[in-house]
Amino acid sequence: MTPTKTQRHTAILDVVNRGAAHTQQDIAEALARRGVRATQATISRDIQELGLIRSGKGYRNSTSLVRELVLSIEIVEHLAVIKTPPGTANLVARRIDESGLPGIAGTVAGDDTILVVLRQRGAGRSLKELLAHAE
């Protein structure tokens, strides 16, 4: 039986969440052990569709990685200033933009700082919940 795309994605996320995926080959081998056959091209597409990020620790779910990258959030009127480690602001800003939070007008990312324009002051709470960063 050929697994559905959803079943394959679920299996890939399980492998990634266990920390056993450092390369696409690792993912292919883990899937094969589960009886799921997939080509390298399919796995590559799946990684992109799932929003997986390759870090020094292997492939990671971008949502959990983003939460680790947020160092601070400061709300000032209708703006939020988010600090991240150097070189990671674009990844976090992309997560914010893709979330579709109704209170967020947009983001501008530098190297380690993101400026978020809030439509209303209360949107800062939703932003903090998205990034799982309470102060």
Phi, psi and omega per residue, in radians:
M1 nan 2.309 3.094
T2 -1.514 2.212 -3.132
P3 -1.228 2.674 3.077
T4 -1.308 2.908 3.111
K5 -1.042 -0.719 3.134
T6 -1.075 -0.752 3.115
Q7 -1.123 -0.710 3.121
R8 -1.127 -0.774 3.116
H9 -1.069 -0.742 3.117
T10 -1.063 -0.750 3.131
A11 -1.137 -0.719 3.123
I12 -1.105 -0.792 3.134
L13 -1.086 -0.640 3.099
D14 -1.111 -0.772 3.119
V15 -1.085 -0.796 -3.124
V16 -1.127 -0.779 -3.115
N17 -1.141 -0.392 3.075
R18 -1.456 -0.112 3.120
G19 1.341 0.387 -3.062
A20 -1.812 0.349 -3.061
A21 -2.209 1.608 3.109
H22 -1.664 -0.426 3.123
T23 -2.404 2.925 3.055
Q24 -1.124 -0.558 3.099
Q25 -1.117 -0.690 3.071
D26 -1.027 -0.740 3.130
I27 -1.132 -0.791 -3.139
A28 -1.046 -0.759 -3.139
E29 -1.164 -0.699 3.115
A30 -1.146 -0.680 3.091
L31 -1.145 -0.741 -3.134
A32 -1.060 -0.687 3.099
R33 -1.082 -0.429 3.121
R34 -1.621 0.033 -3.138
G35 1.463 0.262 3.140
V36 -1.842 2.002 3.111
R37 -1.670 2.317 3.116
A38 -2.624 2.455 3.105
T39 -1.328 2.882 3.106
Q40 -1.071 -0.672 3.136
A41 -1.118 -0.712 3.114
T42 -1.136 -0.768 3.127
I43 -1.100 -0.719 3.108
S44 -1.049 -0.778 3.100
R45 -1.121 -0.739 3.132
D46 -1.063 -0.737 3.132
I47 -1.039 -0.768 3.128
Q48 -1.159 -0.799 -3.123
E49 -1.107 -0.604 -3.129
L50 -1.425 -0.134 3.137
G51 1.223 0.531 3.138
L52 -1.340 2.543 -3.122
I53 -2.095 2.383 3.091
R54 -1.614 2.106 3.126
S55 -2.058 -3.077 3.099
G56 -1.101 -0.353 3.133
K57 -1.695 0.192 -3.121
G58 1.759 -2.912 -3.139
Y59 -1.237 2.449 -3.119
R60 -2.357 2.642 3.009
N61 -1.222 2.200 -3.048
S62 -1.076 -0.552 -3.140
T63 -1.094 -0.840 -3.126
S64 -1.215 -0.628 3.126
L65 -1.139 -0.746 -3.141
V66 -1.039 -0.731 3.136
R67 -1.044 -0.620 3.125
E68 -1.279 -0.427 -3.048
L69 -1.479 -0.295 -3.118
V70 -1.395 1.978 3.138
L71 -1.524 -0.673 3.119
S72 -2.794 2.718 3.050
I73 -2.325 2.196 3.082
E74 -2.132 2.159 3.124
I75 -1.681 2.197 3.114
V76 -2.292 1.860 -3.091
E77 0.932 -2.045 -3.113
H78 -1.780 0.500 3.119
L79 -2.302 2.649 2.985
A80 -2.192 2.369 3.083
V81 -1.956 2.090 -3.106
I82 -1.986 2.275 3.099
K83 -1.817 2.402 3.117
T84 -2.348 2.942 3.002
P85 -1.101 2.703 3.133
P86 -0.909 2.371 3.066
G87 1.441 0.095 -3.056
T88 -2.055 -0.033 -3.076
A89 -1.069 -0.677 -3.128
N90 -1.097 -0.655 3.112
L91 -1.102 -0.788 3.138
V92 -1.175 -0.755 3.132
A93 -1.071 -0.674 3.115
R94 -1.083 -0.732 3.113
R95 -1.066 -0.743 3.121
I96 -1.109 -0.856 -3.131
D97 -1.044 -0.747 -3.098
E98 -1.292 -0.280 -3.109
S99 -1.205 -0.484 -3.138
G100 1.217 0.408 3.105
L101 -0.997 2.234 -3.070
P102 -1.131 -0.429 -3.117
G103 -1.484 0.020 -3.095
I104 -1.848 2.125 3.107
A105 -1.454 -0.592 3.139
G106 2.945 3.070 -3.116
T107 -2.304 2.702 2.977
V108 -2.313 2.162 -3.067
A109 -2.018 2.391 2.988
G110 -1.823 -2.511 -3.135
D111 -1.382 -0.807 -3.085
D112 -2.358 0.239 -3.123
T113 -2.429 2.454 3.109
I114 -2.159 2.369 3.009
L115 -1.867 2.143 -3.139
V116 -1.974 2.220 3.101
V117 -1.620 2.124 -3.100
L118 -1.714 2.371 3.109
R119 -1.267 -0.619 3.069
Q120 -2.455 2.689 -3.034
R121 -0.997 -0.666 -3.115
G122 -1.163 -0.200 -3.129
A123 -1.159 -0.353 3.116
G124 -1.056 -0.603 3.123
R125 -1.139 -0.781 3.110
S126 -1.105 -0.677 3.115
L127 -1.088 -0.804 3.120
K128 -1.097 -0.671 3.093
E129 -1.129 -0.742 3.114
L130 -1.013 -0.753 -3.085
L131 -1.590 0.034 3.113
A132 0.861 0.849 -3.101
H133 -2.247 1.764 3.125
A134 -1.729 2.473 3.095
E135 -2.075 nan nan
